[in-house]
Amino acid sequence: PTSAESSSSNTFFIIGVSVLVIILIVLLYFYFRKPKQPQPQV
């Protein structure tokens, strides 16, 4: 039972972290995709 619980907990942890990472990437993508203010071309 110990190994099963550890595996289940580890899998749930990995899924949770993966979801958080995906959400952060999506937020950063939309944040940088639309510039807050137009920057002049050098």
N, CA, C and O atoms as CSV, one atom per row, in Angstrom:
chain,resi,resn,atom,element,x,y,z
A,1,PRO,N,N,0.832,-1.217,0.000
A,1,PRO,CA,C,0.000,0.000,0.000
A,1,PRO,C,C,0.870,1.273,0.000
A,1,PRO,O,O,0.493,2.299,-0.567
A,2,THR,N,N,2.017,1.179,0.637
A,2,THR,CA,C,2.888,2.355,0.727
A,2,THR,C,C,3.343,2.791,-0.663
A,2,THR,O,O,3.284,3.974,-1.000
A,3,SER,N,N,3.791,1.844,-1.455
A,3,SER,CA,C,4.297,2.177,-2.788
A,3,SER,C,C,3.166,2.737,-3.654
A,3,SER,O,O,3.381,3.674,-4.423
A,4,ALA,N,N,1.975,2.173,-3.534
A,4,ALA,CA,C,0.835,2.637,-4.328
A,4,ALA,C,C,0.491,4.078,-3.957
A,4,ALA,O,O,0.266,4.915,-4.831
A,5,GLU,N,N,0.454,4.359,-2.664
A,5,GLU,CA,C,0.117,5.717,-2.231
A,5,GLU,C,C,1.172,6.709,-2.707
A,5,GLU,O,O,0.846,7.811,-3.149
A,6,SER,N,N,2.427,6.314,-2.613
A,6,SER,CA,C,3.518,7.201,-3.034
A,6,SER,C,C,3.404,7.471,-4.529
A,6,SER,O,O,3.559,8.607,-4.977
A,7,SER,N,N,3.133,6.421,-5.291
A,7,SER,CA,C,3.031,6.581,-6.741
A,7,SER,C,C,1.858,7.488,-7.097
A,7,SER,O,O,1.983,8.374,-7.942
A,8,SER,N,N,0.722,7.262,-6.450
A,8,SER,CA,C,-0.469,8.066,-6.726
A,8,SER,C,C,-0.210,9.527,-6.369
A,8,SER,O,O,-0.560,10.431,-7.128
A,9,SER,N,N,0.406,9.749,-5.206
A,9,SER,CA,C,0.676,11.114,-4.761
A,9,SER,C,C,1.663,11.779,-5.717
A,9,SER,O,O,1.501,12.947,-6.072
A,10,ASN,N,N,2.688,11.030,-6.133
A,10,ASN,CA,C,3.693,11.580,-7.034
A,10,ASN,C,C,3.056,11.946,-8.364
A,10,ASN,O,O,3.345,13.003,-8.924
A,11,THR,N,N,2.180,11.068,-8.877
A,11,THR,CA,C,1.516,11.339,-10.156
A,11,THR,C,C,0.636,12.580,-10.044
A,11,THR,O,O,0.634,13.426,-10.937
A,12,PHE,N,N,-0.110,12.687,-8.949
A,12,PHE,CA,C,-0.991,13.846,-8.755
A,12,PHE,C,C,-0.164,15.113,-8.668
A,12,PHE,O,O,-0.560,16.154,-9.191
A,13,PHE,N,N,0.999,15.029,-8.003
A,13,PHE,CA,C,1.877,16.197,-7.861
A,13,PHE,C,C,2.402,16.622,-9.225
A,13,PHE,O,O,2.435,17.812,-9.538
A,14,ILE,N,N,2.812,15.653,-10.035
A,14,ILE,CA,C,3.339,15.965,-11.368
A,14,ILE,C,C,2.253,16.612,-12.228
A,14,ILE,O,O,2.511,17.584,-12.937
A,15,ILE,N,N,1.044,16.071,-12.160
A,15,ILE,CA,C,-0.060,16.635,-12.949
A,15,ILE,C,C,-0.349,18.060,-12.501
A,15,ILE,O,O,-0.556,18.942,-13.334
A,16,GLY,N,N,-0.364,18.291,-11.191
A,16,GLY,CA,C,-0.635,19.639,-10.670
A,16,GLY,C,C,0.427,20.623,-11.123
A,16,GLY,O,O,0.106,21.732,-11.549
A,17,VAL,N,N,1.693,20.226,-11.037
A,17,VAL,CA,C,2.783,21.117,-11.454
A,17,VAL,C,C,2.696,21.384,-12.959
A,17,VAL,O,O,2.896,22.513,-13.407
A,18,SER,N,N,2.399,20.348,-13.726
A,18,SER,CA,C,2.300,20.518,-15.185
A,18,SER,C,C,1.203,21.519,-15.537
A,18,SER,O,O,1.390,22.376,-16.401
A,19,VAL,N,N,0.056,21.406,-14.862
A,19,VAL,CA,C,-1.057,22.329,-15.121
A,19,VAL,C,C,-0.646,23.757,-14.774
A,19,VAL,O,O,-0.935,24.689,-15.526
A,20,LEU,N,N,0.028,23.930,-13.634
A,20,LEU,CA,C,0.456,25.268,-13.225
A,20,LEU,C,C,1.439,25.848,-14.238
A,20,LEU,O,O,1.357,27.026,-14.585
A,21,VAL,N,N,2.364,25.023,-14.708
A,21,VAL,CA,C,3.356,25.494,-15.685
A,21,VAL,C,C,2.663,25.905,-16.976
A,21,VAL,O,O,2.992,26.940,-17.554
A,22,ILE,N,N,1.704,25.098,-17.433
A,22,ILE,CA,C,0.983,25.420,-18.673
A,22,ILE,C,C,0.229,26.743,-18.514
A,22,ILE,O,O,0.241,27.579,-19.417
A,23,ILE,N,N,-0.425,26.929,-17.366
A,23,ILE,CA,C,-1.167,28.173,-17.128
A,23,ILE,C,C,-0.214,29.364,-17.140
A,23,ILE,O,O,-0.531,30.402,-17.720
A,24,LEU,N,N,0.944,29.226,-16.509
A,24,LEU,CA,C,1.917,30.323,-16.479
A,24,LEU,C,C,2.398,30.643,-17.889
A,24,LEU,O,O,2.527,31.812,-18.251
A,25,ILE,N,N,2.664,29.607,-18.687
A,25,ILE,CA,C,3.137,29.828,-20.057
A,25,ILE,C,C,2.066,30.547,-20.869
A,25,ILE,O,O,2.374,31.471,-21.622
A,26,VAL,N,N,0.805,30.126,-20.720
A,26,VAL,CA,C,-0.283,30.766,-21.477
A,26,VAL,C,C,-0.425,32.229,-21.064
A,26,VAL,O,O,-0.576,33.106,-21.915
A,27,LEU,N,N,-0.375,32.490,-19.752
A,27,LEU,CA,C,-0.502,33.872,-19.273
A,27,LEU,C,C,0.652,34.722,-19.798
A,27,LEU,O,O,0.432,35.840,-20.266
A,28,LEU,N,N,1.873,34.208,-19.726
A,28,LEU,CA,C,3.034,34.960,-20.225
A,28,LEU,C,C,2.920,35.166,-21.731
A,28,LEU,O,O,3.289,36.224,-22.240
A,29,TYR,N,N,2.407,34.154,-22.456
A,29,TYR,CA,C,2.261,34.267,-23.908
A,29,TYR,C,C,1.309,35.400,-24.266
A,29,TYR,O,O,1.629,36.241,-25.106
A,30,PHE,N,N,0.146,35.423,-23.634
A,30,PHE,CA,C,-0.820,36.483,-23.936
A,30,PHE,C,C,-0.322,37.837,-23.427
A,30,PHE,O,O,-0.623,38.873,-24.019
A,31,TYR,N,N,0.446,37.827,-22.320
A,31,TYR,CA,C,0.947,39.078,-21.746
A,31,TYR,C,C,1.969,39.721,-22.677
A,31,TYR,O,O,1.936,40.929,-22.910
A,32,PHE,N,N,2.873,38.905,-23.204
A,32,PHE,CA,C,3.909,39.451,-24.094
A,32,PHE,C,C,3.404,39.584,-25.523
A,32,PHE,O,O,3.969,40.346,-26.308
A,33,ARG,N,N,2.347,38.852,-25.873
A,33,ARG,CA,C,1.825,38.927,-27.232
A,33,ARG,C,C,1.238,40.320,-27.488
A,33,ARG,O,O,1.425,40.881,-28.567
A,34,LYS,N,N,0.533,40.874,-26.506
A,34,LYS,CA,C,-0.043,42.213,-26.671
A,34,LYS,C,C,0.816,43.210,-25.894
A,34,LYS,O,O,0.733,43.259,-24.667
A,35,PRO,N,N,1.629,43.995,-26.572
A,35,PRO,CA,C,2.496,44.961,-25.886
A,35,PRO,C,C,1.677,45.994,-25.136
A,35,PRO,O,O,0.670,46.496,-25.636
A,36,LYS,N,N,2.129,46.304,-23.921
A,36,LYS,CA,C,1.417,47.294,-23.117
A,36,LYS,C,C,1.506,48.667,-23.763
A,36,LYS,O,O,0.534,49.422,-23.785
A,37,GLN,N,N,2.701,48.983,-24.295
A,37,GLN,CA,C,2.878,50.266,-24.968
A,37,GLN,C,C,3.810,50.071,-26.162
A,37,GLN,O,O,4.796,49.341,-26.063
A,38,PRO,N,N,3.509,50.714,-27.282
A,38,PRO,CA,C,4.335,50.550,-28.486
A,38,PRO,C,C,5.743,51.064,-28.255
A,38,PRO,O,O,5.944,52.197,-27.818
A,39,GLN,N,N,6.726,50.205,-28.559
A,39,GLN,CA,C,8.118,50.615,-28.403
A,39,GLN,C,C,8.671,51.079,-29.753
A,39,GLN,O,O,8.484,50.401,-30.763
A,40,PRO,N,N,9.349,52.227,-29.776
A,40,PRO,CA,C,9.895,52.763,-31.035
A,40,PRO,C,C,11.003,51.882,-31.578
A,40,PRO,O,O,11.850,51.395,-30.829
A,41,GLN,N,N,10.988,51.682,-32.877
A,41,GLN,CA,C,12.026,50.877,-33.509
A,41,GLN,C,C,13.331,51.650,-33.565
A,41,GLN,O,O,13.366,52.806,-33.986
A,42,VAL,N,N,14.407,50.996,-33.133
A,42,VAL,CA,C,15.710,51.675,-33.140
A,42,VAL,C,C,16.343,51.546,-34.515
A,42,VAL,O,O,17.445,52.047,-34.738
